[in-house]
Amino acid sequence: MKYLALAVLLCALVSLSNAYCFQKAMKPGVTHCQDDVDQTWHAMGSSWRNSGCMDCDCGGCCSAYSTPKHFPDDCVSVFDSHACEYIVHKKDDPSKYLALAMLLCALASLSSAQCYYTLLKPGVTHCQDDVDQTWHAVGSRWRNSRCMDCDCGRCCAGYSTPKLFPDDCVSVFDSQACKYIVHKKNDPSVLCPIYGAAGK
């Protein structure tokens, strides 16, 4: 029981980004799909984990892990590619208690991809944006200069990131409009279709 209490306490010290996901558009009538990482073929309706630690089906993939974003300065995060998880431990003592806290935080997280969370102390009335250093009232929402939609408990990307589009196209981020534009490499006036995107 004391280890669970320790994990919950440490959970307050770690902020995680949620799973990174992308979706794929499937043509009608196909019976199999190919994994983009391992180049293996899979039947429609099946699911698998690839060597990039992505949990996939023919409709898309999501990372099988959460990425630690904020943790104490005397700690370090290390990715275990065999277990498909980050381990955060003291720099001078690689115990796994903090990894347990991260797991509990990840299981409690139900929001969309490309987000990170912060823990508010009870009774506070304002919080500070990590990017712009501006102060905001608890309960308010805002978009910061990195195109993150925030409230005092979390920030999430205010845009989708194109992942699958034709090879003769390129994605360019418009920081004023907070969105990616995908256009032909040799003609920016011609927009391209987006078959899969992550976030938002």
N, C-alpha and C positions, 0 to 999 in steps of 0.2 A: 504494500500500500504506500509506503514511503517513497518508492521509486515512481509511482504514478503521480504522487503529489509533486515530486521534483520535476517530472516531465511537464506537468501543467504549468508550474512556475516558469520553467525555461521556455515554454511555449510563448509566454508574454514577451520574451526577449528576441524572438526570431520572427521576421516577416518573410513570407514566401510569395513567389509569383506562382500562379496556377499553371496547370498543364497548358502547354503550347499545342495547338491543334491546327490542322488544315483539312479541307474537304476536297473531294474529287467528284467531278461530274461523270457519270457513267452513261455510255451510249445504250439505248434500249436494245434488249435482246442479247447482251453479252453474258457469258456464263462464267468467265474467269477474269481476274485482274492481276496486274503485276505490281509487286512491292517496289517502290521507287528507290529504296536503299539497297536491298539485297538482290533485286531483280528476280525474285522467286514468284511463281504463279500460284494463285489461290482461288478456290471456288467462291462464287457469290454466296453470301450468307455465313462464310467462315470468318474467324478472327485469329490474329496471330500477333506476336511481338517480334519485331525485327532487330537486327544487330545495332541499330541506332537507339535502342531503348524506346521505341515508339509502339504503342498498342494500336493495331490497325484492323480495319475491315475494308471491304471494297469501296466504301463511301468516304474514307479518309483515315487519318492517323492522329493520335494525341500522344504527347510525351508521357511516359509511364512514371514520371517523377515530377516533383516540384523543385524549383530553384530557390535557394535561400538568398534573400536580398539584403536584409539588415540583421546583423547579429553583433554581439560584443566585439570590441576591438582586439581583445586578447584571444579570439577564436579564429579558426580558419575553416573554409568549406573545401571538401575534397570529393570528387565524383567517383563512385565505385561502379564501373561499367559492367561488372558481373552481376551486381545486385540491382543495377539501374536506380541508384539513389545517391543523393548527396549526404555526406556525413559532415556535420559541423562539430568540431571539438576544440578544446583548449589547445593553443599552439604548443604548450609544453606538456600536455597530458591528453593524448588521443583516446579518451574514453568515449563511449557511445551514448551517454545519457542525453545529450543534446539532439542526437539523431532520433531518439525515441520521441522527444518533444516535437521535432519537425514532422514525424509521421503522424502524430496526433493532430497537429495543426492542419496537415494536408487532408486528413480524413474529414475534418470539420469544415473544410472549404468547399463551397458548392457553386461558386460564381464562375464566370467565363474566363477565357484565357487572357494573358497579357495584363494581369492585375497584380498589385502588391497591397499588402495590408499593414496597418499600423494600429497599435493598441493605445487607447486613450486612458488616462488616469481618471478615476471617478471624480466628478465635480468640476472638471475643466469646462470652460465656456467657449474657448477658441483653440484653434490648432494652426500650425504653420505649414505651408506648402514646402515640401522638400526641395523643389526645383527653384521656384521664384522667391522663396523666403517671405511670402505674403501671409498675412494672418486672416483667418476666416472663422465665422461663428459656427459652433456645432449645429448641425442640421442643414447648413448651406451646401451648395454644390458649385463647382467652378471648373474651368478648363485652364490648365497652365500652359506655359510657353513651349512645352514639349508635347503638346497635344494630348495630354492625359486628362481624362474626366475624373474629377476627385470629389470626395467629401472627407470629413475628418477621420473616417475609418479605413478608407482605401482609395486607390487611384487605378484606373483602367485605361488602356489605350483607347483613344477616341476615334480610331480608324482601323480598317482591316489591312493586313499586309498580303499582297498578292504572292502566291507561291507557285502556281501553275498557269503558264501562259505560253503562247507560241515562241519558238526559239529566235525568231527574227524580231522580237519585241523586247522592250526594256521597261522596267518600272522606275518611276521617278517620284520622290516624295515632295508634295507641295506643302511646305510648312505653314503657309498662310491659310490654306483651305483645310489643313489637317487631313489630307488623303493622298493615296498613291494614284498616279496616273500611269497607265500602261499604254505605250504607243510604239509604232514601228521604229526600229533603230535608225533607219535611213530617212524617216519622214515623221517628225513629231506631230504633224497635223492629223495623222491617221491613228485612231485609237484601236487597241487590240482587245480581244475577248479574254476574260479572266476565268479559268476553269476551277481554281481553288484558291482560297485565301484563309489566313489565320486571324483570329481575333474579332472583336466587335460583335 
